[in-house]
């Protein structure tokens, strides 16, 4: 986890997200809310496999974010994640961007 800007927490995720690893992903993302940033950017670009359990974890984290009036942006430049989100029809409800720069710009516009 890092803070590319004072109001943004960046969480980088890599490897495979499946039934075994999705609970850890969820726990780590919920823990990232402890950094008190208004926006959390989750970089899923390095993810090589993204199963339905990962989608469920993201939806649960987004629900947590809404409860605390925080915003979650997903960097989905990698095909494995972007394709799953597209197929599930969640691309309209998830805030997906192609890069950290795009996420920072969108996060700034949302708080301006």
VEXSEBA-688239 format. One record per residue (C-alpha): chain; residue number from 1; residue in three letters; x negated, y, z negated. Coordinates in nm, 3 decimals, always signed. Layout:
# VEXSEBA-688239
<pt><mol>A</mol><seq>NUM</seq><type>ALA</type><east>X</east><north>Y</north><up>Z</up></pt>
...
***
This chain:
# VEXSEBA-688239
<pt><mol>A</mol><seq>1</seq><type>UNK</type><east>+0.000</east><north>+0.000</north><up>+0.000</up></pt>
<pt><mol>A</mol><seq>2</seq><type>UNK</type><east>-0.113</east><north>+0.350</north><up>+0.073</up></pt>
<pt><mol>A</mol><seq>3</seq><type>UNK</type><east>+0.019</east><north>+0.706</north><up>+0.081</up></pt>
<pt><mol>A</mol><seq>4</seq><type>UNK</type><east>-0.043</east><north>+0.863</north><up>+0.426</up></pt>
<pt><mol>A</mol><seq>5</seq><type>UNK</type><east>+0.151</east><north>+1.164</north><up>+0.300</up></pt>
<pt><mol>A</mol><seq>6</seq><type>UNK</type><east>+0.273</east><north>+1.263</north><up>-0.046</up></pt>
<pt><mol>A</mol><seq>7</seq><type>UNK</type><east>+0.636</east><north>+1.172</north><up>+0.021</up></pt>
<pt><mol>A</mol><seq>8</seq><type>UNK</type><east>+0.562</east><north>+0.849</north><up>+0.213</up></pt>
<pt><mol>A</mol><seq>9</seq><type>UNK</type><east>+0.452</east><north>+0.504</north><up>+0.098</up></pt>
<pt><mol>A</mol><seq>10</seq><type>UNK</type><east>+0.307</east><north>+0.279</north><up>+0.369</up></pt>
<pt><mol>A</mol><seq>11</seq><type>UNK</type><east>+0.327</east><north>-0.098</north><up>+0.325</up></pt>
<pt><mol>A</mol><seq>12</seq><type>UNK</type><east>+0.142</east><north>-0.311</north><up>+0.579</up></pt>
<pt><mol>A</mol><seq>13</seq><type>UNK</type><east>+0.265</east><north>-0.665</north><up>+0.633</up></pt>
<pt><mol>A</mol><seq>14</seq><type>UNK</type><east>+0.073</east><north>-0.933</north><up>+0.823</up></pt>
<pt><mol>A</mol><seq>15</seq><type>UNK</type><east>+0.095</east><north>-1.303</north><up>+0.900</up></pt>
<pt><mol>A</mol><seq>16</seq><type>UNK</type><east>+0.406</east><north>-1.517</north><up>+0.902</up></pt>
<pt><mol>A</mol><seq>17</seq><type>UNK</type><east>+0.731</east><north>-1.423</north><up>+0.732</up></pt>
<pt><mol>A</mol><seq>18</seq><type>UNK</type><east>+0.939</east><north>-1.734</north><up>+0.676</up></pt>
<pt><mol>A</mol><seq>19</seq><type>UNK</type><east>+1.146</east><north>-1.904</north><up>+0.407</up></pt>
<pt><mol>A</mol><seq>20</seq><type>UNK</type><east>+0.840</east><north>-1.943</north><up>+0.184</up></pt>
<pt><mol>A</mol><seq>21</seq><type>UNK</type><east>+0.693</east><north>-1.593</north><up>+0.222</up></pt>
<pt><mol>A</mol><seq>22</seq><type>UNK</type><east>+1.008</east><north>-1.379</north><up>+0.251</up></pt>
<pt><mol>A</mol><seq>23</seq><type>UNK</type><east>+1.069</east><north>-1.364</north><up>-0.128</up></pt>
<pt><mol>A</mol><seq>24</seq><type>UNK</type><east>+0.717</east><north>-1.225</north><up>-0.178</up></pt>
<pt><mol>A</mol><seq>25</seq><type>UNK</type><east>+0.779</east><north>-0.970</north><up>+0.097</up></pt>
<pt><mol>A</mol><seq>26</seq><type>UNK</type><east>+1.098</east><north>-0.859</north><up>-0.074</up></pt>
<pt><mol>A</mol><seq>27</seq><type>UNK</type><east>+0.929</east><north>-0.834</north><up>-0.416</up></pt>
<pt><mol>A</mol><seq>28</seq><type>UNK</type><east>+0.640</east><north>-0.631</north><up>-0.277</up></pt>
<pt><mol>A</mol><seq>29</seq><type>UNK</type><east>+0.869</east><north>-0.392</north><up>-0.092</up></pt>
<pt><mol>A</mol><seq>30</seq><type>UNK</type><east>+1.090</east><north>-0.339</north><up>-0.398</up></pt>
<pt><mol>A</mol><seq>31</seq><type>UNK</type><east>+0.774</east><north>-0.282</north><up>-0.605</up></pt>
<pt><mol>A</mol><seq>32</seq><type>UNK</type><east>+0.667</east><north>-0.017</north><up>-0.354</up></pt>
<pt><mol>A</mol><seq>33</seq><type>UNK</type><east>+0.969</east><north>+0.189</north><up>-0.456</up></pt>
<pt><mol>A</mol><seq>34</seq><type>UNK</type><east>+0.782</east><north>+0.243</north><up>-0.783</up></pt>
<pt><mol>A</mol><seq>35</seq><type>UNK</type><east>+0.553</east><north>+0.487</north><up>-0.600</up></pt>
<pt><mol>A</mol><seq>36</seq><type>UNK</type><east>+0.841</east><north>+0.738</north><up>-0.609</up></pt>
<pt><mol>A</mol><seq>37</seq><type>UNK</type><east>+0.813</east><north>+0.835</north><up>-0.243</up></pt>
<pt><mol>A</mol><seq>38</seq><type>UNK</type><east>+1.128</east><north>+0.943</north><up>-0.060</up></pt>
<pt><mol>A</mol><seq>39</seq><type>UNK</type><east>+1.032</east><north>+0.735</north><up>+0.245</up></pt>
<pt><mol>A</mol><seq>40</seq><type>UNK</type><east>+0.879</east><north>+0.391</north><up>+0.270</up></pt>
<pt><mol>A</mol><seq>41</seq><type>UNK</type><east>+0.724</east><north>+0.290</north><up>+0.601</up></pt>
<pt><mol>A</mol><seq>42</seq><type>UNK</type><east>+0.685</east><north>-0.085</north><up>+0.650</up></pt>
<pt><mol>A</mol><seq>43</seq><type>UNK</type><east>+0.434</east><north>-0.171</north><up>+0.922</up></pt>
<pt><mol>A</mol><seq>44</seq><type>UNK</type><east>+0.541</east><north>-0.508</north><up>+1.060</up></pt>
<pt><mol>A</mol><seq>45</seq><type>UNK</type><east>+0.320</east><north>-0.483</north><up>+1.372</up></pt>
<pt><mol>A</mol><seq>46</seq><type>UNK</type><east>+0.065</east><north>-0.744</north><up>+1.255</up></pt>
<pt><mol>A</mol><seq>47</seq><type>UNK</type><east>+0.338</east><north>-1.001</north><up>+1.178</up></pt>
<pt><mol>A</mol><seq>48</seq><type>UNK</type><east>+0.295</east><north>-1.309</north><up>+1.398</up></pt>
<pt><mol>A</mol><seq>49</seq><type>UNK</type><east>+0.616</east><north>-1.495</north><up>+1.307</up></pt>
<pt><mol>A</mol><seq>50</seq><type>UNK</type><east>+0.939</east><north>-1.349</north><up>+1.169</up></pt>
<pt><mol>A</mol><seq>51</seq><type>UNK</type><east>+1.216</east><north>-1.587</north><up>+1.060</up></pt>
<pt><mol>A</mol><seq>52</seq><type>UNK</type><east>+1.573</east><north>-1.517</north><up>+0.952</up></pt>
<pt><mol>A</mol><seq>53</seq><type>UNK</type><east>+1.459</east><north>-1.515</north><up>+0.589</up></pt>
<pt><mol>A</mol><seq>54</seq><type>UNK</type><east>+1.250</east><north>-1.206</north><up>+0.672</up></pt>
<pt><mol>A</mol><seq>55</seq><type>UNK</type><east>+1.555</east><north>-1.033</north><up>+0.816</up></pt>
<pt><mol>A</mol><seq>56</seq><type>UNK</type><east>+1.746</east><north>-1.112</north><up>+0.498</up></pt>
<pt><mol>A</mol><seq>57</seq><type>UNK</type><east>+1.463</east><north>-0.971</north><up>+0.285</up></pt>
<pt><mol>A</mol><seq>58</seq><type>UNK</type><east>+1.464</east><north>-0.648</north><up>+0.489</up></pt>
<pt><mol>A</mol><seq>59</seq><type>UNK</type><east>+1.840</east><north>-0.609</north><up>+0.457</up></pt>
<pt><mol>A</mol><seq>60</seq><type>UNK</type><east>+1.818</east><north>-0.657</north><up>+0.079</up></pt>
<pt><mol>A</mol><seq>61</seq><type>UNK</type><east>+1.539</east><north>-0.399</north><up>+0.054</up></pt>
<pt><mol>A</mol><seq>62</seq><type>UNK</type><east>+1.738</east><north>-0.152</north><up>+0.265</up></pt>
<pt><mol>A</mol><seq>63</seq><type>UNK</type><east>+2.033</east><north>-0.196</north><up>+0.029</up></pt>
<pt><mol>A</mol><seq>64</seq><type>UNK</type><east>+1.804</east><north>-0.119</north><up>-0.265</up></pt>
<pt><mol>A</mol><seq>65</seq><type>UNK</type><east>+1.673</east><north>+0.189</north><up>-0.084</up></pt>
<pt><mol>A</mol><seq>66</seq><type>UNK</type><east>+2.024</east><north>+0.320</north><up>-0.020</up></pt>
<pt><mol>A</mol><seq>67</seq><type>UNK</type><east>+2.110</east><north>+0.287</north><up>-0.389</up></pt>
<pt><mol>A</mol><seq>68</seq><type>UNK</type><east>+1.822</east><north>+0.517</north><up>-0.477</up></pt>
<pt><mol>A</mol><seq>69</seq><type>UNK</type><east>+1.870</east><north>+0.755</north><up>-0.181</up></pt>
<pt><mol>A</mol><seq>70</seq><type>UNK</type><east>+1.543</east><north>+0.652</north><up>-0.019</up></pt>
<pt><mol>A</mol><seq>71</seq><type>UNK</type><east>+1.468</east><north>+0.586</north><up>+0.344</up></pt>
<pt><mol>A</mol><seq>72</seq><type>UNK</type><east>+1.295</east><north>+0.283</north><up>+0.493</up></pt>
<pt><mol>A</mol><seq>73</seq><type>UNK</type><east>+1.136</east><north>+0.298</north><up>+0.838</up></pt>
<pt><mol>A</mol><seq>74</seq><type>UNK</type><east>+1.004</east><north>-0.013</north><up>+1.012</up></pt>
<pt><mol>A</mol><seq>75</seq><type>UNK</type><east>+0.713</east><north>-0.014</north><up>+1.255</up></pt>
<pt><mol>A</mol><seq>76</seq><type>UNK</type><east>+0.807</east><north>-0.297</north><up>+1.489</up></pt>
<pt><mol>A</mol><seq>77</seq><type>UNK</type><east>+0.550</east><north>-0.265</north><up>+1.766</up></pt>
<pt><mol>A</mol><seq>78</seq><type>UNK</type><east>+0.485</east><north>-0.640</north><up>+1.753</up></pt>
<pt><mol>A</mol><seq>79</seq><type>UNK</type><east>+0.708</east><north>-0.853</north><up>+1.972</up></pt>
<pt><mol>A</mol><seq>80</seq><type>UNK</type><east>+0.777</east><north>-1.118</north><up>+1.706</up></pt>
<pt><mol>A</mol><seq>81</seq><type>UNK</type><east>+0.962</east><north>-0.875</north><up>+1.478</up></pt>
<pt><mol>A</mol><seq>82</seq><type>UNK</type><east>+1.114</east><north>-0.644</north><up>+1.737</up></pt>
<pt><mol>A</mol><seq>83</seq><type>UNK</type><east>+1.266</east><north>-0.933</north><up>+1.930</up></pt>
<pt><mol>A</mol><seq>84</seq><type>UNK</type><east>+1.426</east><north>-1.086</north><up>+1.619</up></pt>
<pt><mol>A</mol><seq>85</seq><type>UNK</type><east>+1.578</east><north>-0.753</north><up>+1.518</up></pt>
<pt><mol>A</mol><seq>86</seq><type>UNK</type><east>+1.706</east><north>-0.699</north><up>+1.871</up></pt>
<pt><mol>A</mol><seq>87</seq><type>UNK</type><east>+1.857</east><north>-1.050</north><up>+1.897</up></pt>
<pt><mol>A</mol><seq>88</seq><type>UNK</type><east>+2.033</east><north>-1.021</north><up>+1.561</up></pt>
<pt><mol>A</mol><seq>89</seq><type>UNK</type><east>+2.193</east><north>-0.692</north><up>+1.665</up></pt>
<pt><mol>A</mol><seq>90</seq><type>UNK</type><east>+2.041</east><north>-0.510</north><up>+1.370</up></pt>
<pt><mol>A</mol><seq>91</seq><type>UNK</type><east>+1.842</east><north>-0.259</north><up>+1.574</up></pt>
<pt><mol>A</mol><seq>92</seq><type>UNK</type><east>+2.125</east><north>-0.005</north><up>+1.539</up></pt>
<pt><mol>A</mol><seq>93</seq><type>UNK</type><east>+2.129</east><north>-0.026</north><up>+1.159</up></pt>
<pt><mol>A</mol><seq>94</seq><type>UNK</type><east>+1.754</east><north>-0.058</north><up>+1.095</up></pt>
<pt><mol>A</mol><seq>95</seq><type>UNK</type><east>+1.532</east><north>+0.245</north><up>+1.144</up></pt>
<pt><mol>A</mol><seq>96</seq><type>UNK</type><east>+1.266</east><north>+0.104</north><up>+1.380</up></pt>
<pt><mol>A</mol><seq>97</seq><type>UNK</type><east>+0.980</east><north>+0.301</north><up>+1.532</up></pt>
<pt><mol>A</mol><seq>98</seq><type>UNK</type><east>+0.677</east><north>+0.209</north><up>+1.739</up></pt>
<pt><mol>A</mol><seq>99</seq><type>UNK</type><east>+0.393</east><north>+0.364</north><up>+1.538</up></pt>
<pt><mol>A</mol><seq>100</seq><type>UNK</type><east>+0.290</east><north>+0.526</north><up>+1.210</up></pt>
<pt><mol>A</mol><seq>101</seq><type>UNK</type><east>+0.283</east><north>+0.867</north><up>+1.380</up></pt>
<pt><mol>A</mol><seq>102</seq><type>UNK</type><east>+0.643</east><north>+0.818</north><up>+1.493</up></pt>
<pt><mol>A</mol><seq>103</seq><type>UNK</type><east>+0.743</east><north>+0.706</north><up>+1.145</up></pt>
<pt><mol>A</mol><seq>104</seq><type>UNK</type><east>+0.579</east><north>+1.007</north><up>+0.982</up></pt>
<pt><mol>A</mol><seq>105</seq><type>UNK</type><east>+0.746</east><north>+1.242</north><up>+1.232</up></pt>
<pt><mol>A</mol><seq>106</seq><type>UNK</type><east>+1.085</east><north>+1.079</north><up>+1.180</up></pt>
<pt><mol>A</mol><seq>107</seq><type>UNK</type><east>+1.042</east><north>+1.075</north><up>+0.803</up></pt>
<pt><mol>A</mol><seq>108</seq><type>UNK</type><east>+0.958</east><north>+1.445</north><up>+0.810</up></pt>
<pt><mol>A</mol><seq>109</seq><type>UNK</type><east>+1.261</east><north>+1.529</north><up>+1.024</up></pt>
<pt><mol>A</mol><seq>110</seq><type>UNK</type><east>+1.487</east><north>+1.334</north><up>+0.785</up></pt>
<pt><mol>A</mol><seq>111</seq><type>UNK</type><east>+1.369</east><north>+1.536</north><up>+0.485</up></pt>
<pt><mol>A</mol><seq>112</seq><type>UNK</type><east>+1.345</east><north>+1.876</north><up>+0.658</up></pt>
***
